[in-house]
Every structure is written in structure tokens, then in C-alpha cells.
Amino acid sequence: MFYVSKNGKTIGPCTADEVHNLLLYGSISIKDLIQHEGEADWVPVMSVPEFQSHIKDADTAGKPSIRRRMVRLRDYDRVPHPQRGGTIIAGLIVGIFNPLRLWTSAVSVYSHKIYRRAKDAHGFLKTWPGWTDTAVTIYLIGILTLWSVAAYWVIAKTTPIIQEIIQTTRDTL
């Protein structure tokens, strides 16, 4: 376990993995101080062998690679409804008849991680794989095509009826 000091504030206790994540996300730098639990001395993070991998070369020292923060959940019940796989699938199916539901489900797929009930080796919920964006796009194109054909059919079938009503109305006036 480690304690990290940044700008006079102490963070910890942290595991080595948590310190790695803090470095990767840019929350701390390799120049901040760290103390191994049970030791009295504070040393720069860059001097701890476990964190040497964050020092690329002299030009990038102090500038760790920044990754996007990602929430990792363990409990499916804590996942927001718009990010649950089951909710999205239901929305895509119901969306055939309800464009608003289809739209909200598609927006969720494109803007969030969608969680499944399955867990990985570390006990975190798995997310939908990247290819699902493509599958949803193909599905949306199919639905739009279906709606276009349906709209064309309705217009083709109702146009003669509407023309007849207009003609009858003109004849009576």
C-alpha cells in the first residue's frame, strides 16, 4: 500500500494498481511524492521501481500518457438504465414502432459504454464490444429503409383516395 502526496494533500492508502491508474489518468505526476506504507521517507514517484514504466524518456518525463477515465462497475443494479444492455435491446426492438425510443437507445449506444451482466476476471461488469456500434448502425439503416418503404406505400395507397375526396369536394361546391 502507498500514500501519495500532491500539492500538500495526501491520497491513500492506495494499491500499486490504483497508483498506476492515477498516473495514467494524469491525477498525479511522476514528480509527486509517494510513501510506501510503513516507511518514513517520501520519495518522488519516478524513483519507485514499480512506476518506472511511466517514464518514457527525458522529453516526456513528468508527462504521463493520459487515458480517458472509465467507470468500472461491479454491480449491474448500480448501472444507469440507459447504459444497461437489456434496456438498450428492448429500446431497439420497441423502436421499430416508436421512433423516440429507438433514438434514445441509439444515442446511448453511441455515447456511453453499455454494460452486460457478465463479469470479467477481476469481477467488473463487461461492456458491449466495439463492433456493436456497427451492428446498431446497420440496424438503424434497416429500420429507416423499412419506414421509408412503409411511408411510400401509405402515400401511394392514400393519394388516390385524397384526390377523390378533393375532386368530390370541388364538384359539390
C-alpha positions as CSV (number, residue, x, y, z in Angstrom):
1,M,0.0,0.0,0.0
2,F,1.1,3.5,-0.8
3,Y,0.4,7.1,0.2
4,V,0.7,9.8,-2.4
5,S,1.3,13.5,-1.7
6,K,0.2,16.1,-4.2
7,N,0.2,19.8,-3.5
8,G,0.3,19.1,0.2
9,K,-2.7,16.8,0.2
10,T,-2.3,13.1,0.9
11,I,-4.1,10.4,-1.0
12,G,-4.2,6.9,0.3
13,P,-3.8,4.2,1.2
14,C,-3.6,3.1,-2.5
15,T,-2.6,-0.2,-4.1
16,A,0.0,-0.2,-6.8
17,D,-2.8,-0.6,-9.4
18,E,-4.5,2.5,-8.1
19,V,-1.3,4.5,-8.2
20,H,-0.8,3.3,-11.8
21,N,-4.3,4.5,-12.7
22,L,-3.7,7.8,-11.0
23,L,-0.6,8.2,-13.2
24,L,-2.3,7.1,-16.4
25,Y,-5.3,9.5,-15.8
26,G,-3.0,12.4,-15.0
27,S,-4.3,12.8,-11.5
28,I,-0.7,12.6,-10.2
29,S,2.6,13.0,-11.9
30,I,5.9,11.1,-11.6
31,K,7.3,14.1,-9.7
32,D,4.7,13.9,-6.9
33,L,5.8,12.3,-3.7
34,I,5.0,8.7,-2.6
35,Q,5.5,6.8,0.6
36,H,5.4,3.1,1.0
37,E,3.2,2.1,3.9
38,G,5.4,1.6,7.0
39,E,8.3,3.7,5.7
40,A,9.0,7.2,6.9
41,D,10.6,8.7,3.8
42,W,8.6,10.4,1.0
43,V,10.2,10.0,-2.4
44,P,9.3,11.0,-6.0
45,V,7.0,8.5,-7.7
46,M,9.6,8.2,-10.5
47,S,12.1,6.8,-8.1
48,V,9.9,3.8,-7.2
49,P,10.8,0.8,-9.4
50,E,7.1,-0.3,-9.8
51,F,6.2,3.0,-11.5
52,Q,9.3,3.3,-13.8
53,S,7.2,2.3,-16.8
54,H,5.6,5.7,-16.7
55,I,8.9,7.4,-17.6
56,K,9.2,7.2,-21.4
57,D,12.3,9.3,-21.9
58,A,13.8,12.6,-20.8
59,D,11.5,14.6,-23.1
60,T,8.3,13.2,-21.7
61,A,9.3,12.8,-18.1
62,G,6.6,14.3,-15.9
63,K,4.0,14.0,-18.7
64,P,2.4,10.6,-18.4
65,S,0.2,9.3,-21.1
66,I,-3.4,10.4,-20.3
67,R,-6.2,7.9,-20.8
68,R,-9.9,8.6,-20.7
69,R,-11.5,7.9,-17.3
70,M,-13.8,4.9,-17.4
71,V,-16.1,3.9,-14.7
72,R,-15.8,0.2,-13.9
73,L,-18.8,-1.2,-12.1
74,R,-19.2,-4.5,-10.3
75,D,-23.0,-4.4,-9.6
76,Y,-25.4,-4.4,-12.5
77,D,-28.1,-2.8,-10.4
78,R,-26.0,0.3,-10.0
79,V,-25.7,0.8,-13.8
80,P,-27.8,3.7,-15.0
81,H,-30.8,2.3,-17.0
82,P,-29.7,4.0,-20.3
83,Q,-26.4,2.0,-20.0
84,R,-27.9,-1.4,-19.4
85,G,-27.7,-3.9,-22.3
86,G,-31.2,-5.2,-21.7
87,T,-32.7,-1.7,-21.7
88,I,-30.9,-0.9,-25.0
89,I,-32.0,-4.1,-26.7
90,A,-35.6,-3.5,-25.6
91,G,-35.4,0.0,-26.9
92,L,-34.1,-1.1,-30.3
93,I,-36.9,-3.6,-30.7
94,V,-39.7,-1.4,-29.5
95,G,-38.1,1.4,-31.6
96,I,-39.4,-0.3,-34.7
97,F,-42.8,1.2,-33.8
98,N,-41.6,4.1,-31.5
99,P,-39.0,6.4,-33.1
100,L,-38.3,8.2,-29.8
101,R,-37.4,5.0,-28.0
102,L,-35.2,4.0,-31.0
103,W,-33.5,7.4,-30.9
104,T,-32.7,7.3,-27.2
105,S,-31.4,3.8,-27.4
106,A,-29.1,4.7,-30.4
107,V,-27.8,7.8,-28.6
108,S,-26.9,5.6,-25.5
109,V,-25.1,3.1,-27.7
110,Y,-23.0,5.8,-29.4
111,S,-22.3,8.0,-26.3
112,H,-21.9,5.5,-23.4
113,K,-20.4,2.2,-22.5
114,I,-23.2,-0.4,-22.5
115,Y,-22.9,-2.9,-19.6
116,R,-23.8,-6.6,-19.6
117,R,-24.5,-8.7,-16.6
118,A,-21.4,-10.9,-17.3
119,K,-18.2,-10.1,-15.3
120,D,-14.5,-10.2,-16.2
121,A,-11.8,-12.0,-14.4
122,H,-11.5,-9.0,-11.9
123,G,-15.2,-9.0,-11.1
124,F,-16.0,-5.9,-13.1
125,L,-19.0,-5.9,-15.4
126,K,-18.2,-6.5,-19.1
127,T,-19.3,-3.9,-21.7
128,W,-20.5,-4.4,-25.2
129,P,-17.7,-4.9,-27.7
130,G,-16.8,-2.2,-30.2
131,W,-18.4,-4.0,-33.2
132,T,-21.9,-3.4,-31.7
133,D,-21.7,0.3,-32.8
134,T,-21.5,-1.0,-36.4
135,A,-24.3,-3.6,-35.8
136,V,-26.6,-0.9,-34.4
137,T,-25.8,1.4,-37.4
138,I,-26.7,-1.3,-39.8
139,Y,-29.9,-2.0,-37.8
140,L,-30.8,1.7,-37.9
141,I,-30.3,1.9,-41.6
142,G,-32.6,-1.2,-42.0
143,I,-35.3,0.5,-39.8
144,L,-35.1,3.7,-41.8
145,T,-35.4,1.8,-45.0
146,L,-38.4,-0.1,-43.6
147,W,-40.0,3.2,-42.5
148,S,-39.3,4.8,-46.0
149,V,-41.0,1.8,-47.7
150,A,-43.9,2.0,-45.4
151,A,-44.3,5.8,-45.9
152,Y,-44.1,5.3,-49.7
153,W,-46.8,2.6,-49.5
154,V,-49.1,4.7,-47.4
155,I,-48.7,7.7,-49.7
156,A,-49.2,5.6,-52.8
157,K,-52.4,4.0,-51.3
158,T,-53.9,7.1,-49.9
159,T,-53.1,9.6,-52.7
160,P,-56.0,8.3,-55.0
161,I,-58.4,8.5,-52.1
162,I,-57.3,12.0,-51.2
163,Q,-57.6,13.1,-54.8
164,E,-61.1,11.6,-55.0
165,I,-62.1,13.5,-51.8
166,I,-60.7,16.7,-53.2
167,Q,-62.5,16.2,-56.6
168,T,-65.8,15.3,-54.8
169,T,-65.5,18.5,-52.7
170,R,-64.9,20.6,-55.8
171,D,-67.8,19.1,-57.6
172,T,-70.2,19.8,-54.7
173,L,-69.1,23.4,-54.4
